[in-house]
Amino acid sequence: MKVRNPRTGRFDHAVAPPSLAELEALLAQLRARQPAWAALEASGRAERLQAFARAIDERRAALQAALEADTGRRTLSTLEIDTVLKLLARWAERAPAILAAAAPCNRPSTLPSVTWSVTLEPVELVGVISPWNFPLLLALTDAIPALAAGAAVVVKPSEVTPRFMGPLRAAAAAVPDLPLALVEGDGATGAALVPRVDFLCFTGSLATGRKVAVAAAEAFVPVSLELGGKDPLIVLASADPVRAADVALSGACRASGQACQSIERIYVARPILEPFLDALVARAGAVRPNHPDIGVGDLGPFIWAPQAEVVAAHIAEAVARGARVLTGGRIETRDGGLWLAPTVLVDVTHDMAVMREETFGPVLPVMAFDTVDEAIALANDSVYGLSAAVVAGTLAEAEAVGRRLKVGAVSLNDAALTALVADAPKTSFGHSGLGPSRAGEEGLTRFLRRRVLYAQHGEPLPLEAFSERG
């Protein structure tokens, strides 16, 4: 299975998916190791997670090189490693207290003589199917809290970006008892994984997420699905249009727009539309590709070549229906890699794919609105409900609008904050996800099963207590 380099377009790597027998043998090994891992208790697992962080940091150079080859970008690869190290430190520190709070003892019940206690049983084997846009981070975002909870974990990263798996495997192997495995493969390997785990975490597109949900339901496997988004940004009349343009550009073009929480629709109050567009076009025109030097520039290439085709089709369809391109708009080939400059579109309508479907590229379609109610209705007119953003003159004004948006998280006077902060649990609205939150304490507690023990301190009720008495 050949793998394309996003900067050169050459197929310079390959993956070898396991046979079904090999996969089942690996999963059996993980299940055999899980009881001892769970028996370490929270503090022992925390020590192992800290050791895993040290092992990753010791292999930083190899991991950095692999991620750069996988994604064609340098700064974000560094940020991925740094974020994973912070996640390991965070869960190692917080897991013991979270687990203790989740297991209360001897609490009074509604019956005066009965108390109750909770014991925790971690899910034995968690499966993670992760996407190509943040290969390392999204492979471990679910895996780390699952390990902290006491589960064994198998990760099937995207076959588009598999190079990082080698250094990460080496880091995992350096930690005694760590029940973490990574398997190569495409959708067929992921499909084989679904009925063979006890809990499944999937991050990816809505189309694939639907298939995963059906397969998991048939196998009676609980799932946590983080799917697509079509995140709106509302810019109110009280906002500074230049600052709002900066927020829009950053929110839409970070990671070249290849992130589920990217801003993909922009609604601007008509009185400030012109200065907003002037500032946005000027700033978008100054953005540079990180080519020929990977270390110089603002935007990386398309990681997955077919995604460039999707983005180009969205732009072309919008133009055919009457939209205008103010800047950008053309996929450029540079030494075999594919880049797109930030593309600002106006005269867009909600019957265009660029306003309905996930574009997943640095495209900024802008619509004007006349009333706040109209802006909220437009923002809520989507099958997706992952996140959103509001920019206003005051946080109070932004919050008043944010509370009316049908999404799981809203950035106020900023955009895409969920890419940087995961302290609070959130719910994906609409078709953007299913199952418990991966953020906040639920990120760990979703991997626990709770056994309640009811203790009778008095006399059990006799049958006569339930007899008919006329």
N, C-alpha and C positions, 0 to 999 in steps of 0.2 A: 504494500500500500504506500505509494509515493506521496511525498509531502512537498508542497511548493514554498519557496522562500518569498515573502511578501515584498522584499526590496529588489530582488533580481528577476523574479518570475521563474527562476529555475527550480526544478524538482531535485533537491539536493539532500533529501533525508527520506527515510522510510520507516514504517511501523509494521510490526508483525502481530496481528491479533491472536489471542490464545484460542486453541480449540475449545469446544464445549467441555471436554474432559479436563483440560488444563485449568479452565476457569472454575469448574466445580471443585477440583482439588485445592486450588488456592483459597476458595471460600471456606472449604472444610478446615483448612489450616487456621484461618482467621477465627472461625467459630471455636476451634479447640483452644486458642490462646485467650479468648475473651474472658472466661471465668477468672483466670489469674489476674488479668488486667483490672477487672471490676473489684477483685478482692484487695487490690492495693489501697482502696478507698480514695477519697478526694485528694488528700494531701500527697499521697504517693504518686498519683497520676499527675498532680501539679508539678512535682519534681521532674517527672519524665518529660512533660511538655516544655519545661524550662531547658532541659537537656536537648530536646529537639530544636529549640530556638538556637542554642549554641551551635548545634551541628549544621543548621542552615547557614548561620552567619559564617562559619568556617569555610563553607563552600560557596560563599557569595559570588566570587569571581566567575566560577563555572556556571552558576545559576543565572547570573546577569547576562553572560554571553549567550546562553541558551534562550533566554527570554527575548533578547534583542533579535536573535535569528527567527524566533517564532513570530514576533509582532512587528518588527521593523522600527521599533522606537526605543529610546534609551531612558529618558527621564521617568516615564511611566513604568518601565521595568524596574528601575531602582525603587520607585514608590511601592510597587507590588511587594518587593522583598521586605522593605521597611514596614509596610502595613501588616504583613504576615507575622513578622517578629513582634509587633505590638499586639496583635490578636493573641498570640501564644502567651505573652506576658499577662494580658488582660484576663484570659480565661483561667490561667494558672492561679492568678490572684483571687479572682472572684468566685470560681466554681465551688470551693469548699463552703463558703457562706450561703450560696444559692442552694446547694444541695441540703445543707442543714435546715434552712428555712422551709424547704419543700417536704421535710419529714417531721412534722410536729408529733409530739407524744402526749398521751394522757389528757386529751382535750375533752371537756364535758360535752355530752350530747343532749338531745332533746328529752331523753329518758334520764331521770335523775340518778339512777344507779349505773349508768353505762358511760364509759369513756371510750375515746377512739384515738388510735395512733396510725401513722402512715409509714410504711416501709417502701423503699424505692428499688425498682428493678430496671436497670438500663436495658434498652433494646440491645439484642445480642449483636446484630450485624446491620450496619447502616451502609447503604449504597449511595454514592454521589456521582451524578452525571453532570459534568461542567462544560461550559462553552469556551470559545476561542478568543473572546475579546480581552479577558484578563485571565490568562491561563493559570498562573500560580495562585492568585488571590481567590478566584472562584473555585478552584479545586479544593482549597483548604478552609474557606469561610464556613462551610457546614461541617467539614471533617474535624476541625479543632474542637468545637464545643461537643460534638458527638464523642470524641475521645475523652474529653473532660468528664462527660457524664458516665463513662464506663463502657461504652460500646466499642466494638471493633469496626473498622471502616475500610471499605474498598472504594476507590475513586477511578472513574473512567473519564479522563479528560477528552477534549475534542481531538479528533485525528488531524485537525487543521494545524494545531499548535502543540505537538507532542515533545519537542526537544527538551523542555525543562524537566521532564519526568526523570531523566537519568540522574542529574544532580540531586533532585529531591528524593529519589529512591535511596541514594547513597546516604543522605542525611537521616532518613528514617531508619536505615539499617544500623546506623551508629548508636541508636537508642535501645537499650535492652528492653524487651517485653512490649515494645510499641506495636500494637496490632493494626498497622496501617499498610495497605497495599495499593499500588497503582497498576492499572491494566490498560494496555493499548487496544485500539480498535475503533470502529465506526459505529453507526447506528445498530448494526446487527449485534455487536458486543453489548451495547447498552440495553437492547431489547432482551438479551439473554440474562442480563443482570437483574432486571426488574422482579421476576417471580422468585428469585433466589436470595433476596435480602428481606429484612424485617421492617425496614423503614427506608424510604427513598427520597433523596433530595435531588431535584432537577432544576437547572437554570438554563434557559434557552428560549426559543421562539414559541409563540402561541401554537403554531401548527404542530410542532413536535411535542409540545406540552400536552396537547389533546391526546395524542397517541400514547404518551406515557401514562396519562391519567386513566385511560381505558384499560391499558395493560395492567396497571397497578390495581384497579378496581376488580378486574377479573381474578387477580391473584390474591386479593384481600390484603394488599400491602398499603399501609398509610403513606401519604406523600406530603412533601412540602415543595410546592411549585413556585418558582420565581420566573415569571414569563415576560412578555414584551411590554412596551410602554409607548405612548404617544403623548409625552408630557407637554402640557401647555404652560406658557408664560403669559401672565396678564400684566400689562404696564398701565397703571392708572394715570389720570391727567395730572395728579399732584407730583408724579415722579420727576426726577431730573432725567431728561431724555438721554443725555450723554452717559450718565452712570448706568441707566437701564440698558443702553446699547452694549456697554461693557459686560454687564451681567448676561445678556442674551448671547453674545459671542462666546463667552467662556462656557456657559451652560450647554450650548449647542455643539461646540467644537472640541471640547476636551476629548482626548482619545479619538480625534477625528470623527466625533459623533458616533463612534462604535461602542455605545454604552446604553443600557436600557433606560437609565434615568436622564438621558440627554434631552434638552429642550428641542422639541420637534414642531411646535406650533407657537406662534407669537401673536398676541392680540394687544393692540396699542390704542389708547384713547385718541380719538381723531385730532384734538387740539395740539397734541405733541407728536403726531405721526411724522411730519416732515423733518423736524430736527432729529427725531429718533433715527429715521432712515438715513439721513445725512451722516450721522455719527457711525451708524452700523456699517454702512457701505465703506466709509473711509477706513474703519478699523479692520473690516474683513479683507479689504484690498491690500492691507499691509501684512497679512499673515503669510508666513513662508513655509514651504515644505521642508522637511528635514532631509533634504537631498541636495548635493551628493553626500554630504557629511551627516551621518546619523546623529551627531552631537550638536548640530546647528539647525535651528528651525523650530516651527511651532506645531506642525501637523505631520503625523506619520502616514504611511501608505494604508490602503485597504489591506487588511490582514487576509481576508478570504476573497479571492477574485470574483466569484459570483455575486458578492454583495455590491461590488461596483456596478454590476449590470442592473441590479435592483434599483440603486440610487439613480442611475442614468435614466432608467425607464420612468421613474417618478417625475423627474425633471421634465423629460420629453412630453409626458402626458399632460403635465400642468401647462406647459407652453402651448401645446396643441389646443388646449381648452381656454386659452386667453391669458395665462399668467405671463409676467415679464420677468426676465432675469436682470437684476441690477449689477451683479458682479458674480464671478465664478461661472459655474454651470457646465463645465466641460471636464470629463475625466481625462487626465494626462498620463501618458506612459513615459516613465523615466527609467532607463536601464532595465526594463522588464517589469518594474513595479508600477502600481496604479495609485495616483493621487487625485484628490479633488480639492480645489481651493474653496473656502467658505462661500456658499452660494445663497444669495439673498433673492427671494422671490416675492413679488407683489401681485396684486390683482388675482389672488388665489381664492378659491371657494371650497366649501365643504364637500362638493361632489368630486374633488380631485383626490387621487391616491395619496398625494403628498400631505394631505390634511387628514386622511383616514387611517392609512396603513403605516406600520413602523418602517421608517426610511433607513435608519441606522447609518447615517452619513452626515457630513457637515453642511446640512441644508437648513436654511432659516426662512420659512414661508411666513409672511407678515400680513395680517388683516387689521383693518381699523374697526373700532366699535364706537358707538355713541353713548351708551348707557352702561352702568356697571352690571345691571341685570342681563343685558345682552352679552357682555363679556363672559359672565358666569355660565350662561346657557351655551355659548360656543365652546367654552372649555370643557363643559360636561357632556358635550355631544360627541361621545367616543365610546367604543366598546372597551377601551382600556381605562385603567384607573390606578396606575402605579404611583405617580407623584406629580407635582406641579410646582409652580413658582408664582409669586406675586411681588411686584415692585411698586412702591407707593412713596408718598412724601413722608409718611410716618409708619412705624411698625403697627400701630393700632389700626390704621386704615387698611394696611395689607392683611392683618390678621382677620379683620371683619370679612374680607373677601375669601381668604383662605379657608375659613370655617364652612363655607358653602360649596367647596369643591369636592367632587366625588372621587377622591384619591386617598391613598394610604399615608402620604406625607407631603407637606407643603413647605417649601423654602420661602421665607419672608425676607424681602429685600436682598435676595441672593437667589442662586439657582443650583440645582443638583447637589444640595447639601447631604443627601442620603448617600452619596458616593464617598463622603468624608466622615460622616458621623453615623454610628449604629447603636446609640445608647438606649433608644426607646423602641419598644415593640410597635409594629405597624401592621395594618391589614391591607392586602392588595385588593382593590375594588375591581369590579367588572371582570374582564378576561386577563387581568395582569398577574393573577396568581391564585393559589389555592393552598389551604392548610395553614398551620401556625407560622408565626413570624420567625425569621432568622435573626432579627435584631432584638436587642434588649435581653432580659433574662430568659424569655421564651426560646431564644436561640439555643439554649442548653436544655431547658426543661421539656422541650418537645420530644427528647430522646429518652424520657423516663416513663415507665409504667408504675402506677401507684397501687399498692396493696393496702387496704384499710383493715385494721384489726380492732374489732369492737369488744371491749372487756366488760363483762357483767360483774359488778362489785356487790350486788345484792342477790336476791332470789329471782331465778328465771320465772317469767310469767307462766302460770299453768294453763292448760288447755281451757279450763273453765273461764278464763279471762276473755276468751274469744267465742264462747258458746252463745247460742240464741237463748234469750230469756223471755220472749213473748212480750 
